[in-house]
């Protein structure tokens, strides 16, 4: 799936993990290859840096003499001065085999990714289709287990239990229809209970809420907004990594939701598969 998209993505809040998350710029896994290694990916910036350092050493430092001996010019000193001039005149860098640096093969970690999808009436048509394409992309790209829960009217349904099976995913996606109101509080509450029963306290679990609207119906008779924030608060007490994805008009409430649940919050112009894929790549890339 292409990484580029015309729709902007705003990351409003970052999930507050209990442990310190590793920076992608540290421990990049770059090394000098050993004889017989299978080279999967050349680390180009590090290779060029190694070549530049080698050339500098060869040109300036290899034949450097002590300051006290500079008065006596030997043939070797003359050659060093000539090398300096040659270096200044060169417009490019020639790499040698010893300059090559490679990246270690990344170990893929299997994660549990549960999509909690708003299936209310406003999610019909193009928006729901984009979400379905996104779910297919996540399953095909990695080794993650995928589950999909939907909420609409007064129901929360486990449309697809955790699976890596492509046929089961396709079959479940084809049955999802969008209609009715938005019981967001019930959706979050049932998703938490489902994950606790299916994966327990596994730390590699993501719950990804995808919505285009706001809660419009409650489960227990309270104000739908307050009830949703209470359900979100319970998520903050678990090891589940919660990610909220919503639209710009609803950012005020979604900020409160993310604060209550200690979630990452992304605001997009429109629900588009490329944007959703970029968000998931960012979240999984920062997973320590």
C-alpha positions in Angstrom: 0.0 0.0 0.0 1.4 3.4 -0.9 2.6 5.5 2.0 1.7 8.9 0.4 -1.8 10.4 1.0 -3.4 13.7 0.3 -5.1 13.8 3.6 -3.3 15.3 6.6 -2.7 13.4 9.9 -2.4 15.3 13.2 -1.1 13.4 16.2 -2.8 15.3 19.1 -1.7 13.1 22.0 0.8 10.3 22.7 0.0 7.3 24.7 1.6 7.3 28.1 3.4 3.9 28.3 4.6 2.7 31.7 8.1 1.9 30.3 10.3 4.2 28.3 9.9 3.8 24.6 12.9 3.3 22.4 13.8 6.0 20.0 13.9 4.8 16.4 17.2 6.7 15.9 19.0 4.6 18.6 20.2 1.1 18.3 19.5 1.0 14.5 21.1 -2.4 14.1 23.8 -1.3 11.7 27.0 -3.4 11.4 30.0 -4.2 9.2 29.0 -7.5 7.5 31.0 -10.7 8.1 32.2 -12.9 5.3 29.3 -15.1 4.1 26.5 -12.9 5.5 23.4 -12.6 3.4 23.0 -8.8 2.9 19.3 -7.9 3.0 19.6 -4.1 3.2 22.7 -1.8 2.8 22.7 1.1 5.3 23.5 3.8 2.8 24.1 6.8 5.2 26.4 4.8 7.4 28.2 3.3 4.4 29.0 6.8 3.0 30.1 8.0 6.5 32.5 5.0 6.8 33.9 5.7 3.4 34.4 9.4 4.1 36.2 8.6 7.4 38.5 6.1 5.7 39.4 8.6 2.9 40.1 11.3 5.5 42.4 8.9 7.4 44.2 7.8 4.3 44.6 11.4 3.0 45.4 13.4 6.1 46.4 11.1 8.9 48.2 8.1 7.5 51.5 10.0 6.9 51.2 12.6 9.5 54.4 13.4 11.2 55.3 15.1 14.5 55.3 18.9 14.6 59.0 18.8 15.5 59.9 17.0 12.3 58.1 19.4 9.9 61.3 21.3 9.3 62.7 18.4 7.3 60.7 17.6 4.2 61.1 14.0 3.1 59.7 12.4 0.0 56.9 11.0 2.2 55.9 14.5 3.4 55.8 15.7 -0.2 53.5 12.9 -1.1 51.2 13.7 1.8 50.9 17.3 0.7 50.1 16.1 -2.8 47.4 13.9 -1.3 45.9 16.9 0.4 45.6 18.7 -2.8 44.1 15.7 -4.6 41.5 15.4 -1.8 40.5 19.0 -2.2 40.1 18.6 -6.0 38.0 15.4 -5.8 34.3 15.9 -6.4 33.1 12.5 -5.3 33.8 9.5 -3.0 34.8 6.1 -4.1 33.6 3.4 -1.7 35.6 0.2 -1.0 34.2 -3.1 0.2 35.4 -2.4 3.8 33.1 0.7 3.9 29.9 -1.3 3.5 27.5 -1.3 6.4 24.3 -3.3 6.5 21.2 -3.4 8.6 20.4 -6.4 10.7 17.2 -8.2 9.6 14.3 -6.9 11.7 12.6 -9.4 13.9 8.9 -9.2 13.4 6.9 -9.3 16.6 3.4 -10.8 16.5 0.9 -8.4 18.0 -2.8 -8.6 18.9 -4.6 -5.8 17.0 -8.3 -5.3 17.8 -10.2 -2.8 15.7 -13.2 -1.2 17.5 -15.1 0.2 14.5 -17.9 2.7 14.7 -20.6 1.1 12.5 -23.2 3.8 12.9 -25.1 5.2 9.9 -22.6 8.0 9.1 -19.9 5.3 8.6 -21.7 3.8 5.6 -20.4 3.7 2.1 -16.9 4.9 1.4 -15.8 5.3 5.0 -16.6 1.7 5.9 -15.0 0.5 2.7 -11.7 2.3 3.6 -11.7 0.7 7.1 -12.1 -2.8 5.5 -9.3 -2.2 3.1 -7.2 -1.1 6.1 -7.9 -4.2 8.1 -6.9 -6.3 5.1 -3.6 -4.4 4.8 -2.7 -4.9 8.4 -3.3 -8.7 8.2 -1.3 -9.1 5.0 1.6 -6.9 6.0 2.7 -8.6 9.2 2.2 -11.6 11.5 -0.4 -9.9 13.7 -3.6 -11.4 14.9 -6.6 -9.3 13.9 -10.0 -9.0 15.6 -12.8 -6.6 14.7 -15.6 -5.4 16.9 -18.3 -3.1 15.8 -20.7 -0.9 17.7 -24.1 0.5 16.4 -27.5 1.1 17.9 -27.4 -0.7 21.3 -25.2 -3.6 20.1 -21.5 -4.5 20.2 -20.6 -7.4 18.0 -17.5 -9.5 17.7 -17.5 -9.6 13.9 -14.1 -11.3 13.6 -12.4 -13.1 16.6 -8.6 -13.0 16.6 -7.3 -14.6 13.5 -4.5 -14.6 11.0 -6.7 -16.4 8.4 -7.3 -14.3 5.3 -10.6 -16.1 4.4 -12.0 -15.6 7.8 -11.2 -12.0 7.7 -12.7 -11.4 4.3 -15.9 -13.4 5.2 -16.3 -11.3 8.4 -15.7 -8.0 6.7 -18.3 -8.7 4.0 -21.0 -9.0 6.7 -20.3 -5.7 8.3 -23.0 -3.1 7.6 -23.3 0.5 8.9 -26.6 1.9 10.3 -28.1 3.4 13.4 -26.8 5.4 16.4 -23.3 5.4 18.1 -23.1 3.6 21.5 -19.4 4.4 22.0 -19.3 3.7 25.7 -20.7 0.2 25.3 -18.2 -0.4 22.5 -15.2 0.6 24.6 -16.5 -1.4 27.6 -17.1 -4.6 25.7 -13.8 -4.3 23.8 -11.9 -4.1 27.1 -13.7 -7.2 28.5 -13.2 -9.1 25.2 -9.4 -8.4 25.2 -9.1 -9.2 28.9 -10.7 -12.6 28.3 -8.9 -13.4 25.0 -5.4 -12.1 25.6 -5.2 -11.3 29.3 -2.3 -9.0 30.3 -0.2 -9.5 27.1 1.7 -6.2 26.5 1.6 -6.5 22.8 -2.1 -5.7 22.5 -3.5 -2.8 20.6 -7.1 -1.5 20.7 -7.7 0.8 17.8 -10.9 2.9 17.9 -12.0 4.2 14.5 -14.9 6.7 14.5 -16.3 9.5 12.5 -18.6 10.8 15.1 -19.5 11.3 18.8 -21.4 9.0 21.3 -25.2 9.5 20.7 -26.6 6.8 22.9 -25.8 5.5 26.4 -25.9 2.0 27.8 -26.9 2.7 31.4 -29.0 5.8 31.0 -26.3 8.4 31.8 -25.1 11.2 29.6 -23.5 9.4 26.6 -20.3 11.6 26.8 -19.8 11.0 30.5 -20.5 7.3 30.2 -17.9 7.0 27.4 -15.2 8.8 29.4 -15.9 6.4 32.4 -15.4 3.4 30.1 -12.2 4.9 28.7 -10.8 5.5 32.2 -11.0 1.7 32.9 -8.8 1.1 29.9 -6.0 3.2 31.5 -5.7 0.6 34.3 -4.9 -2.2 31.8 -1.9 -3.1 29.7 -3.9 -2.5 26.5 -2.4 0.1 24.2 -5.3 2.3 23.1 -5.3 4.3 19.9 -8.1 6.7 18.9 -8.6 7.8 15.3 -11.2 10.4 14.6 -12.2 13.4 12.5 -11.4 17.1 13.0 -14.9 18.3 14.0 -14.9 15.9 17.0 -11.4 16.8 18.3 -12.6 18.5 21.5 -14.3 15.4 22.9 -11.7 13.0 21.5 -9.0 14.8 23.5 -10.9 14.2 26.7 -11.4 10.5 25.7 -7.6 10.2 25.0 -6.7 11.8 28.3 -9.1 9.6 30.3 -7.7 6.4 28.7 -4.1 7.5 28.3 -4.4 6.9 24.5 -2.7 8.1 21.4 -5.0 10.4 19.5 -4.8 11.0 15.7 -7.1 13.4 13.9 -7.5 12.9 10.1 -9.4 15.0 7.5 -11.1 11.8 6.3 -11.0 8.1 7.0 -8.7 6.9 4.2 -6.9 3.6 4.1 -3.5 5.2 3.4 -3.8 7.5 6.4 -4.9 4.7 8.7 -2.0 2.5 7.5 0.5 5.3 8.3 -0.9 5.7 11.8 -0.7 2.0 12.5 2.9 1.9 11.2 3.8 4.8 13.6 2.2 3.1 16.6 3.8 -0.3 15.9 7.1 1.3 15.1 7.2 3.0 18.5 6.3 -0.2 20.3 9.1 -1.1 22.7 
